[in-house]
């Protein structure tokens, strides 16, 4: 079976093109997030897996639940219903979370934004977060949306993740490298 990201890519790209043309990137992003949450719900998974349901019923179930949630209204439009129908017919409703992630990546690139996660051993104060944001904005040449996480197992230092870039300045990693150089 094909990798989930490979399956999701053409759908995400087609939706991105449609949403760009309609100037509706935020609406589609929200709708895909809602649809991903719907198909990820344990109860919905159980219902969607019922072999007695037709593809049209599966698509309608996702559309009716998602369009009733704030942000999911776009799935109640003709384009939204056609998307869900197409996904159901091709047994791809489960790909909605991956489609949403890839759509949001395309949207961020188009808006010249990047989501960055700063993982530190202790909570980071606002001043340091601002310094990191400014430095990364300058280095990456894009607007940085910084998310802070705490992972006490790092011991100290921090890890910065942005797209496919990882800067690992954690004490844990430094100790691992030191151990490897002493042992190896």
FENRAFEN-V402873 format. One record per helix or strand of 3 or more residues. SS is the DSSP state (A for helix, B for strand). FROM is the first residue (numbers start at 1). TO is the last residue. Records with the same first field share a line. If there is no record, write none. Layout:
SS=FROM-TO, FROM-TO
This chain:
A=4-22, 25-40, 42-48, 55-67, 73-76, 78-89, 93-110, 126-140, 152-154, 171-183
B=113-120, 143-150, 158-162, 165-168
